[in-house]
Amino acid sequence: MRNVETFAVGVVVGFLGGLFGKGGSAIATPLLSLIGIPGFVAVASPLPATLPGTLVASAEYRHANLLDWRIVLWSIGVGVPATVLG
């Protein structure tokens, strides 16, 4: 039965991701946890979908010259260490 529930979560998250451009961790993690997926797996499962989407979007922004490199560097310089420490 969990396969059907997991598939349903994937459909909902995929739909919201396509509609709003976001949906991965913010929605998938709690929903997967609610249906009984272990926490570690629920946290890690959106990552394979999030990374390609982020890379594609970043490339489009870069090609359109819409990236503020100062913010990118600050995000990497502060965000990566904060993530590791967290």
C-alpha positions in Angstrom: 0.0 0.0 0.0 2.9 2.4 0.7 3.9 2.2 -3.0 0.5 3.8 -4.0 0.9 6.5 -1.3 4.5 7.2 -2.4 3.4 7.4 -6.0 0.6 9.8 -5.0 3.1 12.0 -3.2 5.4 12.0 -6.3 2.5 13.1 -8.5 1.5 15.9 -6.1 5.0 17.2 -5.7 5.7 16.9 -9.4 2.6 18.8 -10.3 3.3 21.6 -7.8 6.9 21.7 -9.0 5.7 22.1 -12.6 3.1 24.6 -11.6 5.0 26.8 -9.2 8.6 25.8 -9.9 9.1 24.5 -6.4 7.8 21.6 -4.4 10.8 19.4 -3.6 11.9 19.4 0.0 9.3 21.8 1.4 6.4 19.6 0.4 7.8 16.1 -0.3 9.6 15.7 3.0 6.6 16.2 5.3 4.3 14.2 3.0 6.7 11.3 2.8 7.2 11.4 6.6 3.4 11.3 7.1 3.0 8.1 5.1 5.7 6.4 7.1 8.9 6.8 5.1 11.9 7.0 7.5 13.1 10.6 8.2 16.5 10.2 6.6 15.0 8.8 3.4 12.3 11.5 3.3 14.8 14.3 3.7 17.1 12.9 1.0 14.6 11.8 -1.6 13.8 15.2 -3.2 17.5 15.9 -3.9 17.7 13.9 -7.2 14.9 16.0 -8.6 16.0 19.3 -7.1 19.5 19.4 -8.3 18.8 19.1 -12.1 16.0 21.6 -11.9 18.2 24.1 -10.0 21.0 23.6 -12.5 18.8 24.1 -15.5 17.2 27.2 -14.0 20.6 28.7 -13.0 21.8 28.2 -16.6 18.8 30.0 -18.0 19.3 32.9 -15.6 23.0 33.0 -16.5 22.3 33.1 -20.2 19.9 35.9 -19.7 22.4 37.9 -17.6 20.0 37.8 -14.6 22.5 36.5 -12.0 23.8 38.8 -9.4 27.2 37.2 -8.8 27.8 39.0 -5.6 24.7 37.2 -4.1 25.8 33.9 -5.6 29.2 34.1 -4.0 27.7 35.2 -0.6 25.2 32.3 -0.8 28.0 29.8 -1.5 30.4 31.3 1.1 27.8 31.5 3.9 25.3 28.8 2.8 27.7 25.9 2.3 29.4 26.2 5.7 26.0 26.8 7.4 24.6 23.6 5.8 27.6 21.6 6.8 27.4 22.8 10.4 23.7 22.3 10.5 
